[in-house]
Amino acid sequence: MGSHRAGGPEPGTRRPRRERIRWAAASAVLAALPAALVVALSGDSSDADHLLSADYVRTGSWPSGYSGQYVLRNTGSDTVEGWTLRFDLPAGTRIATVWNGRLEPAAGRYTVRNENWNRALRPGESIVVGFEVRRDGVGVPTATEPVRADGPTACTINDKPCGGSAGTGPDERTGPSGWTPTASPSAGLDRHTGTPTPTGTGRGGGTTSSPSAPPVTASPTDATPRAGTVEHLAPYLDMTLDPTRAGSSGVRDHTLAYVVDGGGCRPMWGGVTRLDDPATAARIAALREAGGSIRVAFGGAGGTDLAVSCGSPEELVAAYRQVLDVTGTDAMDLDIEGRALVRPDVMQRRNAALRLLQEDARRADRRVDVGYSLPVHPLQGLGDEAKALLRDAAAQQVDVSYVNIKAMNYGAGVAPRPQGRMGRFAADAARALQAQIREVWPHLTQEQAWRRVSVTVMIGRNDVPGEVFTLDDARRFADFARQNHLGRVAWWSAARDRPCADGTATETGADPTCSGVAQEPEAFLRALGG
């Protein structure tokens, strides 16, 4: 007994003339429809890669290179299985390293494909692909060389143009920078968690919008100190700058930035200046003679974190101890970003080394003071990787005196309409951090948790265009910090607390030696310090 096939005649039979006309007409209509609509009508969801966007932001810059990241985000309702990111770099630049993807370079055109662990992006999830770029033929960084607009161009994600304005030219504009988005599906410590999602950083979940938050209660023009105090003011001092332009006469305590790997687990300032450099040693001695204290910052956005290049906790301890001995301090600031944040092996090696370092110091009746500096979402606080780092530090019994958030360079995806709101963003992020500190260290009281909160802002123009931390923002935030007894307030950087020669920042980015806003010298010091 024969069976009837739905939707057409039996095999080998000819359709009646009237039916042939109807099928021909339907075929003509389908042929005239846009391809995307035909796919939708057919129920084929294989074109889900249309729903991937890729937003770019430069996360650090120096004359011989820079670091950047693409945030890949699934904005649709279907899971995307597999992604391929492609972009061009100008002649004379090349990628030195990449994380959270497999790199396939080819004559200026770079292809980055997913790893197995971050292949699938569910709706709302994101992954950050980070990389460092080297400029060929460029020597040691100088203080006056401007940041160049030589970023990636012609970006595509799964062979479709990257979303937004990112990657369309050398003038990079968007994308979250001060935090790292979280990894995709159930990223845990048992695998390379990848970098944030915004997922806001929004890690996990995936929303990066900034809902309205209550304003900070303070008069924007009232700089009169109120009840409450800030335990410590310690701006960062960029040790790669010309010493004559890098200081501030009104600052006693500084955080010296940044020590990174100079090759082979060898600590150097900025990766290029030796620890025993006479000029640098003279600068540190002058700071001490002025009666101030110093703290050494390790890591940052540029260069290679020592915890990445040193192969064991013992090697890392030796590198840390060398820096502390040369600078004559026992205070450390660990600025963790990019791949140094998202790799569980690096996180565990760093915390193990810090524990060993502190144990050795206690046996000698000394104390090594450790603070962590981490990227932040303006409302959600720390991302998953940063919280995992602190939980591991607590589990390994590392004594952490403060947790510092870098309230800067958020990007339009997580901090829309930033004009006049940067101070509020910093306060909201601090509130979220205080709650997260109590989650990691539940024995702390509310007041004790606030004293472990540290916030670093980028005074004046930030690296992300449109984000400007003004003097009014500084006054508002200082009032908030005093009211809540924050343990530490810092800013990037001491050298920027002055007006630019022409009153504005450079066209290609924030100037490392001035704020880019109208101000008197050291006005931010006075505003933040009351």
VOMAR-924911 format. One line per field, with one value per residue (C-alpha): residue number from 0; y, x, z; residue in three letters. Coordinates in pm, 1 decimal, always signed. Example, Ala and Ser with C-alpha at 12.3 -4.5 7.8 and 13.67 -1.06 7.14 Angstrom:
2
i	(0,1);
yy	(-450.0,-106.0);
xx	(+1230.0,+1367.0);
zz	(+780.0,+714.0);
aa	(ALA,SER);
END
This chain:
530
i	(0,1,2,3,4,5,6,7,8,9,10,11,12,13,14,15,16,17,18,19,20,21,22,23,24,25,26,27,28,29,30,31,32,33,34,35,36,37,38,39,40,41,42,43,44,45,46,47,48,49,50,51,52,53,54,55,56,57,58,59,60,61,62,63,64,65,66,67,68,69,70,71,72,73,74,75,76,77,78,79,80,81,82,83,84,85,86,87,88,89,90,91,92,93,94,95,96,97,98,99,100,101,102,103,104,105,106,107,108,109,110,111,112,113,114,115,116,117,118,119,120,121,122,123,124,125,126,127,128,129,130,131,132,133,134,135,136,137,138,139,140,141,142,143,144,145,146,147,148,149,150,151,152,153,154,155,156,157,158,159,160,161,162,163,164,165,166,167,168,169,170,171,172,173,174,175,176,177,178,179,180,181,182,183,184,185,186,187,188,189,190,191,192,193,194,195,196,197,198,199,200,201,202,203,204,205,206,207,208,209,210,211,212,213,214,215,216,217,218,219,220,221,222,223,224,225,226,227,228,229,230,231,232,233,234,235,236,237,238,239,240,241,242,243,244,245,246,247,248,249,250,251,252,253,254,255,256,257,258,259,260,261,262,263,264,265,266,267,268,269,270,271,272,273,274,275,276,277,278,279,280,281,282,283,284,285,286,287,288,289,290,291,292,293,294,295,296,297,298,299,300,301,302,303,304,305,306,307,308,309,310,311,312,313,314,315,316,317,318,319,320,321,322,323,324,325,326,327,328,329,330,331,332,333,334,335,336,337,338,339,340,341,342,343,344,345,346,347,348,349,350,351,352,353,354,355,356,357,358,359,360,361,362,363,364,365,366,367,368,369,370,371,372,373,374,375,376,377,378,379,380,381,382,383,384,385,386,387,388,389,390,391,392,393,394,395,396,397,398,399,400,401,402,403,404,405,406,407,408,409,410,411,412,413,414,415,416,417,418,419,420,421,422,423,424,425,426,427,428,429,430,431,432,433,434,435,436,437,438,439,440,441,442,443,444,445,446,447,448,449,450,451,452,453,454,455,456,457,458,459,460,461,462,463,464,465,466,467,468,469,470,471,472,473,474,475,476,477,478,479,480,481,482,483,484,485,486,487,488,489,490,491,492,493,494,495,496,497,498,499,500,501,502,503,504,505,506,507,508,509,510,511,512,513,514,515,516,517,518,519,520,521,522,523,524,525,526,527,528,529);
yy	(+0.0,+331.7,+632.3,+997.8,+1254.8,+1579.0,+1894.3,+1742.0,+1465.2,+1112.0,+1072.1,+1055.0,+1218.4,+1554.7,+1830.8,+1946.1,+2268.9,+2482.6,+2360.1,+2427.0,+2787.8,+2829.5,+2690.7,+2912.6,+3220.4,+3127.7,+3074.7,+3415.5,+3581.5,+3404.0,+3499.4,+3865.5,+3860.9,+3964.8,+3668.2,+3732.5,+3727.0,+3402.4,+3248.7,+3374.1,+3234.8,+2900.3,+2877.4,+2840.0,+2991.1,+2924.1,+3297.5,+3362.8,+3509.6,+3828.8,+3878.0,+3905.5,+4249.0,+4341.5,+4666.1,+4782.0,+4997.7,+5076.8,+4983.8,+5116.2,+5302.0,+5378.8,+5501.7,+5152.9,+4992.5,+4961.9,+4715.1,+4679.4,+4450.1,+4355.6,+4271.9,+4013.3,+4017.5,+3801.6,+4048.8,+3799.2,+3530.3,+3223.9,+3070.1,+3137.5,+2837.8,+2951.4,+3292.2,+3436.9,+3790.8,+3958.9,+4302.2,+4491.2,+4673.5,+4951.0,+4887.0,+4903.4,+4751.6,+4390.5,+4185.8,+4062.9,+3852.1,+3769.4,+3608.5,+3439.8,+3338.4,+3160.6,+3402.1,+3348.2,+3644.3,+3706.6,+4017.2,+4279.6,+4097.4,+3920.6,+3639.8,+3536.8,+3226.1,+3099.5,+2864.1,+2548.3,+2687.5,+3010.1,+2873.0,+2909.1,+3246.8,+3227.2,+3521.4,+3819.5,+3668.3,+3820.6,+3743.9,+3979.7,+3918.0,+4110.1,+4175.8,+4379.0,+4558.6,+4648.6,+4933.1,+4822.0,+5042.5,+5237.6,+5281.3,+5349.9,+5545.8,+5919.2,+6150.3,+6378.7,+6132.4,+6142.5,+5844.4,+5748.1,+5665.5,+5340.7,+5094.2,+4810.8,+4873.7,+4678.7,+4463.9,+4173.7,+3916.7,+3594.6,+3778.6,+4053.1,+4411.7,+4459.3,+4632.2,+4995.5,+5222.4,+4993.2,+4873.9,+5086.3,+5306.1,+5413.5,+5644.3,+5390.9,+5516.0,+5256.3,+4949.9,+4888.7,+4943.1,+4989.6,+4644.3,+4311.0,+4140.8,+3799.4,+3477.2,+3282.6,+2986.8,+2879.9,+3000.2,+2871.3,+2819.6,+2478.2,+2634.2,+2950.9,+3180.1,+3425.9,+3782.5,+3954.3,+3978.9,+4271.7,+4104.7,+4406.1,+4322.6,+4251.5,+3909.1,+3657.2,+3770.9,+4005.7,+4336.5,+4634.0,+4917.0,+5152.6,+5197.3,+5516.9,+5538.1,+5780.5,+6085.0,+6144.7,+6380.9,+6670.1,+7020.5,+7013.4,+7338.8,+7293.0,+7183.1,+7228.7,+6910.3,+6736.7,+6477.4,+6173.1,+6126.6,+5949.3,+5738.7,+5788.2,+5990.1,+5835.2,+5931.6,+5728.4,+5854.7,+5744.1,+5642.0,+5637.1,+6015.1,+6287.3,+6349.2,+6726.0,+6685.5,+6388.7,+6512.9,+6730.1,+6947.2,+6905.1,+6523.1,+6342.3,+5979.2,+5819.0,+5488.2,+5433.4,+5277.7,+5030.8,+4741.1,+4472.0,+4197.7,+4307.4,+3954.2,+3627.3,+3718.0,+4028.3,+4325.5,+4663.4,+4999.1,+4995.8,+4691.7,+4911.5,+5083.7,+4891.0,+4893.1,+5031.4,+5312.1,+5609.6,+5868.4,+5659.0,+5590.1,+5965.4,+6032.7,+5780.3,+5925.1,+6275.1,+6152.4,+6007.0,+6320.6,+6518.7,+6311.4,+6101.0,+5729.5,+5516.2,+5207.5,+5014.5,+4924.6,+4604.0,+4519.1,+4764.0,+4768.6,+4775.7,+4520.8,+4169.7,+4104.9,+3930.8,+3669.1,+3572.5,+3539.0,+3395.3,+3019.8,+2942.9,+3115.1,+3100.5,+3279.5,+3539.7,+3591.5,+3654.8,+3914.2,+4091.3,+4091.5,+4239.7,+4534.0,+4593.2,+4578.7,+4823.8,+5074.0,+5034.4,+4979.7,+4696.1,+4829.5,+4674.2,+4757.5,+4469.7,+4615.4,+4317.3,+4349.2,+4153.7,+3803.7,+3851.6,+3866.1,+3592.4,+3303.6,+3089.8,+2956.0,+3308.9,+3412.4,+3117.1,+3159.9,+3528.3,+3466.1,+3180.7,+3409.0,+3686.8,+3444.5,+3325.4,+3683.3,+3785.7,+3474.8,+3547.5,+3908.0,+3804.7,+3579.1,+3886.9,+4098.1,+4294.4,+4334.3,+4339.8,+4551.5,+4420.3,+4595.9,+4476.7,+4713.6,+4573.3,+4680.4,+4765.9,+4810.3,+5144.0,+4976.9,+4606.2,+4640.0,+4369.3,+4109.2,+3734.6,+3703.8,+3977.5,+3822.9,+3482.1,+3638.8,+3782.5,+3456.9,+3273.5,+3534.3,+3482.4,+3103.0,+3125.8,+3358.8,+3657.6,+3966.0,+4220.0,+4569.9,+4724.4,+4650.9,+4933.2,+4984.8,+5178.4,+5400.9,+5513.5,+5427.4,+5239.3,+5274.5,+5369.2,+5013.6,+5027.2,+5398.8,+5582.5,+5961.8,+6005.0,+6386.1,+6509.1,+6156.3,+6028.5,+6116.1,+5938.6,+5635.0,+5617.3,+5637.9,+5373.6,+5140.9,+5192.0,+5097.7,+4777.1,+4699.1,+4744.8,+4481.3,+4245.0,+4287.9,+4176.1,+3870.3,+3767.9,+3857.1,+3812.8,+3876.7,+4245.0,+4502.8,+4762.1,+5020.7,+4783.3,+4694.1,+5062.5,+5110.8,+4840.3,+5024.4,+5217.1,+5408.5,+5540.7,+5791.7,+5929.7,+6305.1,+6517.5,+6350.8,+5973.3,+5755.9,+5679.8,+5987.2,+6155.3,+6046.0,+6345.4,+6343.5,+6710.8,+6915.9,+6906.3,+6525.4,+6534.0,+6745.9,+6523.8,+6209.7,+6353.1,+6429.4,+6072.5,+5933.7,+6136.6,+6041.3,+5670.6,+5675.0,+5524.6,+5380.3,+5519.7,+5757.9,+5778.1,+5922.1,+5876.1,+6052.3,+6313.5,+6446.3,+6517.6,+6754.1,+7065.1,+7236.1,+7150.3,+7413.5,+7473.0,+7390.9,+7065.9,+6706.0,+6574.4,+6475.1,+6110.7,+6055.7,+6177.6,+6360.0,+6188.3,+6523.7,+6730.9,+6687.2,+6831.2,+7045.9,+7403.2,+7405.7,+7555.8,+7345.5,+7080.5,+7167.4,+6799.4,+6739.1,+7013.8,+6893.0,+6527.3,+6600.8,+6854.6);
xx	(+0.0,+158.6,+204.6,+134.9,+413.4,+284.0,+354.3,+393.7,+298.4,+427.4,+785.7,+805.3,+464.8,+399.3,+209.5,-117.6,-84.9,-278.0,-54.7,+257.8,+143.6,+84.4,+431.4,+597.8,+425.8,+528.8,+887.9,+894.0,+767.3,+1029.3,+1303.1,+1206.1,+1220.1,+1534.5,+1747.7,+1708.1,+1328.0,+1338.1,+1542.0,+1291.5,+996.5,+1166.3,+1229.1,+1606.1,+1789.5,+2138.9,+2189.5,+2211.5,+2557.9,+2380.7,+2313.6,+2678.7,+2827.1,+3188.7,+3270.6,+3631.0,+3810.0,+4175.3,+4260.2,+4615.4,+4867.5,+5238.2,+5469.6,+5586.8,+5244.0,+4902.2,+4648.8,+4288.5,+3991.0,+3681.4,+3368.7,+3174.5,+2810.0,+2512.2,+2224.4,+1974.5,+1749.9,+1936.7,+2266.8,+2551.9,+2780.7,+3126.7,+3265.7,+3540.0,+3667.1,+3869.0,+4027.0,+4315.1,+4608.2,+4804.4,+5148.9,+5418.7,+5203.1,+5154.0,+4983.4,+5230.6,+4988.4,+4620.0,+4401.9,+4061.3,+4097.4,+4318.8,+4514.9,+4577.4,+4781.3,+4822.4,+4991.1,+4809.2,+4474.9,+4417.7,+4174.7,+4084.8,+3871.1,+3697.7,+3853.0,+3658.5,+3554.5,+3406.7,+3262.3,+2896.4,+2747.8,+2397.7,+2156.5,+2286.2,+2629.8,+2960.2,+3328.7,+3625.4,+3903.2,+4210.1,+4538.7,+4859.1,+4996.5,+5360.3,+5477.2,+5781.9,+6088.7,+5983.3,+6236.9,+6206.0,+5890.4,+5925.1,+5715.6,+5611.2,+5525.9,+5148.0,+4915.5,+4859.6,+4529.8,+4647.7,+4391.8,+4216.7,+3995.1,+3758.5,+3631.0,+3395.9,+3239.3,+3134.3,+3191.4,+2940.4,+3040.7,+3106.2,+2823.3,+2822.4,+3108.5,+3379.1,+3648.5,+3535.0,+3841.4,+4145.7,+3946.2,+3822.2,+3530.6,+3321.9,+3332.3,+3374.4,+3722.3,+3741.0,+3605.7,+3617.6,+3303.4,+3237.1,+3280.7,+3015.7,+2822.2,+2908.6,+3262.7,+3417.2,+3758.9,+3786.5,+3852.1,+3984.6,+3698.8,+3766.7,+3708.2,+3405.6,+3098.4,+2928.2,+2777.0,+2841.8,+3107.4,+2817.9,+2926.1,+2684.9,+2353.6,+2449.8,+2281.5,+2508.1,+2263.9,+2294.8,+1959.9,+1893.2,+2045.9,+1983.6,+2207.7,+2489.7,+2362.9,+2606.1,+2623.0,+2838.6,+3008.1,+3050.6,+3406.1,+3372.7,+3470.9,+3179.3,+3152.2,+3360.5,+3706.2,+3892.7,+4167.7,+4420.8,+4479.8,+4739.8,+4735.1,+4929.5,+5261.9,+5344.7,+5710.2,+5751.1,+5708.2,+5970.0,+6027.4,+5997.2,+5638.8,+5520.4,+5476.2,+5253.2,+5385.0,+5069.8,+5078.1,+5270.9,+5180.7,+5209.5,+5142.5,+5428.1,+5311.7,+5376.2,+5616.4,+5570.9,+5779.1,+6081.8,+6131.9,+6201.8,+6023.5,+6239.6,+6060.8,+6107.9,+5929.9,+5697.2,+5883.9,+6171.6,+6341.8,+6562.0,+6476.0,+6820.4,+6800.6,+6977.8,+6721.9,+6434.5,+6612.4,+6665.8,+6295.4,+6197.4,+6451.9,+6310.9,+5958.9,+6081.5,+6273.8,+5951.7,+5800.7,+5569.3,+5511.1,+5521.2,+5341.4,+5447.1,+5183.9,+5230.9,+5052.9,+4817.9,+4679.3,+5013.0,+5290.2,+5293.8,+5197.8,+5474.1,+5223.9,+5177.3,+5547.5,+5684.3,+5635.9,+5589.0,+5484.6,+5846.4,+5974.2,+5703.8,+5791.6,+6152.7,+6044.6,+5814.9,+6079.8,+6335.9,+6104.0,+6020.9,+6386.2,+6498.4,+6219.5,+6236.0,+5864.9,+5643.0,+5326.3,+5195.4,+4912.0,+4820.8,+4646.8,+4490.1,+4349.8,+4305.6,+4451.6,+4611.1,+4256.8,+4081.1,+4329.0,+4267.0,+4625.1,+4765.8,+4521.3,+4612.3,+4986.8,+4970.1,+4773.1,+5003.6,+5304.1,+5146.8,+5072.8,+5434.7,+5560.8,+5345.3,+5440.0,+5810.8,+5757.4,+5574.2,+5861.4,+6085.1,+5840.1,+5735.2,+5410.3,+5363.2,+5056.2,+4862.6,+4585.3,+4406.5,+4302.6,+4029.6,+3800.3,+3444.4,+3095.1,+2944.4,+2639.1,+2710.6,+3052.4,+3311.8,+3270.5,+3284.0,+3659.4,+3743.3,+3518.2,+3675.2,+4018.7,+3918.8,+3757.8,+4077.6,+4282.2,+4062.5,+4088.5,+4468.8,+4470.9,+4619.8,+4583.8,+4416.5,+4409.8,+4193.5,+4010.9,+4050.1,+3813.5,+3913.2,+3611.1,+3698.9,+3684.3,+3354.7,+3238.6,+2895.3,+2767.4,+2772.6,+2780.6,+2554.2,+2526.3,+2825.7,+2827.6,+2796.2,+2752.7,+3108.4,+3115.1,+2784.7,+2908.8,+3210.0,+2989.2,+2747.5,+3036.5,+3178.6,+2843.4,+2833.6,+3195.0,+3131.3,+2856.6,+3081.5,+3364.1,+3127.9,+3035.5,+3401.6,+3487.6,+3155.3,+3314.5,+3361.8,+3118.1,+2966.7,+3219.8,+3514.4,+3406.9,+3388.7,+3743.5,+3857.5,+3696.6,+3935.2,+3833.8,+4058.8,+3917.0,+4073.6,+4065.9,+3963.6,+3917.7,+3919.8,+4057.8,+3701.9,+3573.2,+3279.9,+3376.5,+3504.2,+3554.0,+3507.5,+3589.6,+3220.3,+3235.9,+3539.5,+3358.6,+3051.8,+3256.4,+3476.0,+3163.3,+3042.2,+3384.0,+3389.7,+3036.2,+3112.1,+3468.0,+3628.5,+3969.0,+4145.9,+4087.3,+4330.4,+4341.9,+4520.8,+4744.5,+4938.2,+5090.5,+4746.7,+4632.4,+4701.2,+4555.1,+4681.1,+4875.9,+4584.7,+4318.5,+4211.8,+4324.7,+4497.0,+4271.6,+4371.6,+4325.1,+4374.9,+4702.8,+4926.3,+5054.2,+4734.5,+4364.1,+4214.6,+3966.2,+3975.4,+4134.0,+4398.1,+4708.7,+4632.2,+4261.3,+4162.3,+4386.4,+4203.4,+3860.3,+3918.2,+4101.8,+3854.5);
zz	(+0.0,-109.0,+123.2,+37.0,+84.1,+234.9,+39.6,-308.3,-552.0,-547.3,-669.4,-1046.2,-1102.7,-1267.7,-1085.9,-1245.2,-1452.2,-1198.0,-912.7,-1118.5,-1163.7,-789.2,-703.9,-964.4,-822.7,-468.0,-579.4,-745.0,-425.8,-214.2,-455.1,-422.4,-43.1,+147.8,+241.5,+614.3,+582.0,+385.3,+665.5,+920.6,+722.6,+685.9,+1061.4,+1011.0,+1312.4,+1178.5,+1120.9,+1495.1,+1450.6,+1334.8,+1703.8,+1806.0,+1857.4,+1929.0,+2110.9,+2131.4,+2386.3,+2440.7,+2800.1,+2819.9,+2607.0,+2603.7,+2325.5,+2225.9,+2226.7,+2384.1,+2516.0,+2407.5,+2428.4,+2232.2,+2429.4,+2230.3,+2334.1,+2234.7,+2206.2,+2069.8,+2209.2,+2075.9,+2182.2,+1939.8,+1891.1,+1792.3,+1699.9,+1482.0,+1529.4,+1252.6,+1229.2,+1068.2,+1226.8,+1055.1,+913.3,+1177.5,+1450.8,+1548.4,+1815.6,+2076.7,+2279.6,+2299.6,+2564.8,+2563.8,+2200.0,+1944.4,+1725.7,+1353.8,+1222.3,+850.4,+705.6,+906.0,+909.8,+1240.5,+1311.3,+1665.7,+1711.7,+2021.6,+2272.0,+2356.5,+2693.3,+2551.9,+2230.3,+2327.6,+2412.9,+2552.0,+2524.5,+2719.3,+2780.5,+2678.8,+2663.5,+2647.5,+2397.1,+2510.8,+2335.6,+2349.1,+2043.8,+1981.0,+1758.8,+1560.8,+1565.1,+1874.3,+2149.9,+2519.7,+2608.9,+2656.3,+2865.3,+2580.7,+2303.6,+2245.1,+2233.5,+1870.7,+1705.4,+1546.8,+1675.1,+1493.4,+1191.4,+964.2,+1248.6,+1176.0,+1405.6,+1232.5,+903.6,+991.0,+1079.3,+1449.5,+1631.9,+1737.6,+1636.7,+1766.1,+1536.1,+1242.2,+1244.9,+1440.5,+1665.8,+1917.0,+2119.2,+2297.6,+2515.4,+2884.3,+3012.2,+3383.4,+3444.9,+3279.5,+3161.3,+3280.9,+3107.6,+2938.1,+3069.5,+3413.0,+3411.8,+3729.9,+3877.9,+3719.2,+3382.0,+3224.7,+3313.2,+3050.3,+3103.0,+3197.1,+3040.0,+3086.7,+3124.8,+3253.6,+3363.1,+3422.0,+3447.2,+3448.7,+3333.1,+3080.7,+3122.6,+3101.7,+3130.1,+3421.2,+3590.2,+3771.1,+4115.5,+4400.6,+4382.9,+4624.9,+4890.3,+4885.2,+4754.4,+4439.2,+4533.3,+4906.5,+4983.3,+5358.4,+5545.0,+5709.2,+5981.6,+5900.9,+5760.1,+5483.0,+5635.5,+5358.0,+5040.7,+4812.1,+4442.1,+4188.1,+4065.4,+3711.3,+3732.6,+3353.0,+3329.6,+3342.1,+3717.5,+3672.2,+3550.1,+3750.0,+4105.9,+4317.6,+4596.8,+4804.1,+4819.8,+5091.5,+5020.3,+4679.4,+4509.8,+4263.3,+3935.7,+3780.7,+3826.3,+3560.8,+3405.6,+3204.4,+3073.7,+3251.9,+3577.2,+3614.7,+3779.3,+3610.3,+3615.6,+3317.2,+3190.5,+3070.6,+3367.1,+3609.1,+3977.3,+4063.1,+3809.2,+3979.4,+3869.9,+3999.0,+4326.4,+4367.8,+4313.8,+4580.7,+4822.5,+4764.2,+4842.0,+5168.9,+5261.3,+5216.0,+5496.4,+5284.0,+5250.6,+4939.1,+4818.3,+4508.3,+4250.3,+4053.6,+3727.9,+3559.7,+3206.7,+3023.7,+3019.7,+3166.1,+3527.1,+3722.7,+3836.7,+3471.1,+3387.0,+3713.2,+3705.2,+4075.6,+4398.9,+4516.8,+4205.3,+4246.4,+4613.0,+4514.1,+4254.8,+4502.1,+4773.9,+4536.2,+4463.2,+4829.2,+4930.1,+4660.7,+4729.7,+5106.5,+5159.1,+5278.7,+5113.5,+4791.9,+4552.8,+4318.8,+4011.3,+3836.2,+3485.4,+3164.8,+3149.7,+3492.8,+3633.4,+3440.6,+3469.9,+3780.5,+3779.7,+3788.7,+4060.8,+4281.6,+4222.6,+4317.9,+4637.3,+4737.1,+4689.2,+4894.5,+5175.5,+5176.6,+5165.6,+5462.1,+5661.1,+5609.4,+5717.9,+6035.3,+6132.4,+6107.7,+6312.1,+6005.0,+5814.8,+5439.3,+5364.6,+5062.5,+4874.3,+4560.6,+4279.8,+4056.8,+3770.5,+3862.6,+3722.2,+3829.2,+3986.3,+4018.5,+4176.4,+4123.0,+3851.3,+3900.4,+3839.2,+4088.5,+4353.3,+4290.9,+4339.6,+4678.0,+4789.8,+4702.6,+4891.2,+5197.6,+5164.5,+5141.6,+5444.7,+5266.3,+5485.8,+5252.6,+5399.0,+5127.2,+4804.5,+4555.8,+4263.9,+3954.2,+3901.6,+3550.5,+3179.9,+3201.4,+2841.7,+2709.2,+2746.0,+3125.2,+3201.8,+2958.6,+2966.2,+3201.2,+3193.4,+3549.0,+3684.0,+3726.6,+4097.1,+4147.4,+3955.0,+4188.3,+4498.1,+4368.9,+4287.2,+4637.7,+4794.4,+4590.0,+4684.5,+5056.4,+5044.4,+4847.6,+5099.9,+5375.6,+5166.8,+5140.6,+5500.5,+5687.4,+6028.3,+5943.4,+6074.9,+5843.4,+5959.9,+5925.4,+5571.7,+5475.5,+5602.0,+5359.6,+5067.6,+4844.0,+4532.7,+4257.7,+4010.4,+3695.0,+3740.9,+3444.2,+3107.9,+3112.0,+2833.5,+2718.7,+2533.2,+2702.6,+3051.9,+3250.5,+3627.1,+3709.1,+4015.8,+4106.5,+4083.2,+4312.2,+4573.1,+4565.4,+4597.8,+4875.0,+5075.3,+5025.6,+5125.6,+5447.0,+5542.5,+5503.8,+5643.6,+5333.9,+5409.9,+5103.0,+4814.6,+4523.8,+4175.4,+3848.5,+3864.8,+4063.8,+3741.7,+3594.1,+3870.6,+3664.2,+3356.4,+3009.5,+2822.6,+2584.3,+2843.8,+2677.6,+2643.8,+2334.2,+2045.6,+2073.0,+2444.1,+2797.0,+2852.5,+3111.5,+3241.6,+3273.5,+3340.5,+3023.9,+3219.2,+3342.1,+3688.3,+3910.7,+3988.5,+4254.4,+4254.7,+4260.0,+4561.0,+4747.4,+4635.6,+4720.1,+5041.6,+5167.8);
aa	(MET,GLY,SER,HIS,ARG,ALA,GLY,GLY,PRO,GLU,PRO,GLY,THR,ARG,ARG,PRO,ARG,ARG,GLU,ARG,ILE,ARG,TRP,ALA,ALA,ALA,SER,ALA,VAL,LEU,ALA,ALA,LEU,PRO,ALA,ALA,LEU,VAL,VAL,ALA,LEU,SER,GLY,ASP,SER,SER,ASP,ALA,ASP,HIS,LEU,LEU,SER,ALA,ASP,TYR,VAL,ARG,THR,GLY,SER,TRP,PRO,SER,GLY,TYR,SER,GLY,GLN,TYR,VAL,LEU,ARG,ASN,THR,GLY,SER,ASP,THR,VAL,GLU,GLY,TRP,THR,LEU,ARG,PHE,ASP,LEU,PRO,ALA,GLY,THR,ARG,ILE,ALA,THR,VAL,TRP,ASN,GLY,ARG,LEU,GLU,PRO,ALA,ALA,GLY,ARG,TYR,THR,VAL,ARG,ASN,GLU,ASN,TRP,ASN,ARG,ALA,LEU,ARG,PRO,GLY,GLU,SER,ILE,VAL,VAL,GLY,PHE,GLU,VAL,ARG,ARG,ASP,GLY,VAL,GLY,VAL,PRO,THR,ALA,THR,GLU,PRO,VAL,ARG,ALA,ASP,GLY,PRO,THR,ALA,CYS,THR,ILE,ASN,ASP,LYS,PRO,CYS,GLY,GLY,SER,ALA,GLY,THR,GLY,PRO,ASP,GLU,ARG,THR,GLY,PRO,SER,GLY,TRP,THR,PRO,THR,ALA,SER,PRO,SER,ALA,GLY,LEU,ASP,ARG,HIS,THR,GLY,THR,PRO,THR,PRO,THR,GLY,THR,GLY,ARG,GLY,GLY,GLY,THR,THR,SER,SER,PRO,SER,ALA,PRO,PRO,VAL,THR,ALA,SER,PRO,THR,ASP,ALA,THR,PRO,ARG,ALA,GLY,THR,VAL,GLU,HIS,LEU,ALA,PRO,TYR,LEU,ASP,MET,THR,LEU,ASP,PRO,THR,ARG,ALA,GLY,SER,SER,GLY,VAL,ARG,ASP,HIS,THR,LEU,ALA,TYR,VAL,VAL,ASP,GLY,GLY,GLY,CYS,ARG,PRO,MET,TRP,GLY,GLY,VAL,THR,ARG,LEU,ASP,ASP,PRO,ALA,THR,ALA,ALA,ARG,ILE,ALA,ALA,LEU,ARG,GLU,ALA,GLY,GLY,SER,ILE,ARG,VAL,ALA,PHE,GLY,GLY,ALA,GLY,GLY,THR,ASP,LEU,ALA,VAL,SER,CYS,GLY,SER,PRO,GLU,GLU,LEU,VAL,ALA,ALA,TYR,ARG,GLN,VAL,LEU,ASP,VAL,THR,GLY,THR,ASP,ALA,MET,ASP,LEU,ASP,ILE,GLU,GLY,ARG,ALA,LEU,VAL,ARG,PRO,ASP,VAL,MET,GLN,ARG,ARG,ASN,ALA,ALA,LEU,ARG,LEU,LEU,GLN,GLU,ASP,ALA,ARG,ARG,ALA,ASP,ARG,ARG,VAL,ASP,VAL,GLY,TYR,SER,LEU,PRO,VAL,HIS,PRO,LEU,GLN,GLY,LEU,GLY,ASP,GLU,ALA,LYS,ALA,LEU,LEU,ARG,ASP,ALA,ALA,ALA,GLN,GLN,VAL,ASP,VAL,SER,TYR,VAL,ASN,ILE,LYS,ALA,MET,ASN,TYR,GLY,ALA,GLY,VAL,ALA,PRO,ARG,PRO,GLN,GLY,ARG,MET,GLY,ARG,PHE,ALA,ALA,ASP,ALA,ALA,ARG,ALA,LEU,GLN,ALA,GLN,ILE,ARG,GLU,VAL,TRP,PRO,HIS,LEU,THR,GLN,GLU,GLN,ALA,TRP,ARG,ARG,VAL,SER,VAL,THR,VAL,MET,ILE,GLY,ARG,ASN,ASP,VAL,PRO,GLY,GLU,VAL,PHE,THR,LEU,ASP,ASP,ALA,ARG,ARG,PHE,ALA,ASP,PHE,ALA,ARG,GLN,ASN,HIS,LEU,GLY,ARG,VAL,ALA,TRP,TRP,SER,ALA,ALA,ARG,ASP,ARG,PRO,CYS,ALA,ASP,GLY,THR,ALA,THR,GLU,THR,GLY,ALA,ASP,PRO,THR,CYS,SER,GLY,VAL,ALA,GLN,GLU,PRO,GLU,ALA,PHE,LEU,ARG,ALA,LEU,GLY,GLY);
END
